[in-house]
Amino acid sequence: MTAELAPRRRIRSYVRRERPLKAGAIAAYDRLWPRFGLPESAWGQLGRDQDVVLDIGFGDGEALLTMAKANPLRHYVGVEMYRTGIVKVMRALEEREASNVGLIEGDAQAVVAGIGDARIDTVLIFFPDPWPKARHHKRRLVRGAFLAEVARILRPGGLLHFATDWAPYADEVASLVGQHPDFRENGEGRGERPVTRFERRGRKLGHEARDLRFQRRSVEEAYRVETGPVSPVPAVLKT
Ligand SMILES: C[S@@+](CC[C@H](N)C(=O)[O-])C[C@H]1O[C@@H](n2cnc3c(N)ncnc32)[C@H](O)[C@@H]1O
């Protein structure tokens, strides 16, 4: 874990403004969490035995639920701080008897730091909080140290799919990830990303969503990009 991601110094990308859950939601959480929740002790095992799509900041889960239903053979893991959203998704999963979705409750920065190297096939970050004011830009989730951790957990060839309707955030991520030696650009299509409440709301305000897709390079390729074409690749990287 880098110093920037150490828990005491971590800059939060979220604000806890959630109202307390009502009794029914508390009961649903207590009943369903053992079935769908992944405790911290399981984070290190993620991706060991199956392909995993990690949806970071799934909100009320509209996109997560749609994609998991459309791809029953893929395993989805959603990460969220917001318990109302977690309860909503667990209720939907119970109703449809889904078995290809697991949920993690926690700060994505800590969660990602707990996942092993090269374990995840796809990382989805859809409509992260845009933090539009300049003094809040440091709170944006996709920044240097977090991006390095995303690169670490993705398998070579794995995909990072970022979507936002906040144009300056899209430009920042396009530049940041586009110049990162561990990633190559992989087009801008929305792919399987469904339209959600956030996108509909943004459209009404005249904001168009933009999808940025990047592929994780192999270690050897990333080394070549970083050091230039003439540098010999150390034997230790030729695996
Ligand atoms: C604007 S919502 C987008 C929800 C969803 N991805 C969608 O497209 O509909 C952003 C979500 O990210 C969550 N979030 C922000 N920072 C987070 C973090 N560090 N870890 C986990 N979730 C986070 C917030 O709680 C919020 O629900």
PDBQT file of the ligand as one rigid body, heavy atoms in Angstrom, charges set to zero:
ROOT
HETATM    1  C1  LIG A 301     -22.852   9.190  -8.455  1.00  0.00    +0.000 C 
HETATM    2  S1  LIG A 301     -22.958   7.612  -7.754  1.00  0.00    +0.000 S 
HETATM    3  C2  LIG A 301     -22.915   6.522  -9.169  1.00  0.00    +0.000 C 
HETATM    4  C3  LIG A 301     -23.587   5.193  -8.947  1.00  0.00    +0.000 C 
HETATM    5  C4  LIG A 301     -23.499   4.161 -10.058  1.00  0.00    +0.000 C 
HETATM    6  N1  LIG A 301     -22.129   3.803 -10.400  1.00  0.00    +0.000 N 
HETATM    7  C5  LIG A 301     -24.267   4.536 -11.306  1.00  0.00    +0.000 C 
HETATM    8  O1  LIG A 301     -23.653   4.718 -12.345  1.00  0.00    +0.000 OA
HETATM    9  O2  LIG A 301     -25.484   4.624 -11.230  1.00  0.00    +0.000 OA
HETATM   10  C6  LIG A 301     -21.344   7.410  -7.053  1.00  0.00    +0.000 C 
HETATM   11  C7  LIG A 301     -21.304   6.367  -5.982  1.00  0.00    +0.000 C 
HETATM   12  O3  LIG A 301     -19.949   6.112  -5.627  1.00  0.00    +0.000 OA
HETATM   13  C8  LIG A 301     -19.918   5.828  -4.245  1.00  0.00    +0.000 C 
HETATM   14  N2  LIG A 301     -18.551   6.082  -3.778  1.00  0.00    +0.000 N 
HETATM   15  C9  LIG A 301     -17.851   7.240  -3.803  1.00  0.00    +0.000 A 
HETATM   16  N3  LIG A 301     -16.617   7.064  -3.303  1.00  0.00    +0.000 NA
HETATM   17  C10 LIG A 301     -16.534   5.766  -2.949  1.00  0.00    +0.000 A 
HETATM   18  C11 LIG A 301     -15.506   4.989  -2.366  1.00  0.00    +0.000 A 
HETATM   19  N4  LIG A 301     -14.319   5.511  -2.064  1.00  0.00    +0.000 N 
HETATM   20  N5  LIG A 301     -15.754   3.686  -2.137  1.00  0.00    +0.000 NA
HETATM   21  C12 LIG A 301     -16.958   3.139  -2.434  1.00  0.00    +0.000 A 
HETATM   22  N6  LIG A 301     -17.974   3.820  -3.007  1.00  0.00    +0.000 NA
HETATM   23  C13 LIG A 301     -17.758   5.125  -3.249  1.00  0.00    +0.000 A 
HETATM   24  C14 LIG A 301     -20.926   6.772  -3.621  1.00  0.00    +0.000 C 
HETATM   25  O4  LIG A 301     -21.399   6.306  -2.379  1.00  0.00    +0.000 OA
HETATM   26  C15 LIG A 301     -22.028   6.764  -4.706  1.00  0.00    +0.000 C 
HETATM   27  O5  LIG A 301     -23.022   5.818  -4.410  1.00  0.00    +0.000 OA
ENDROOT
TORSDOF 0
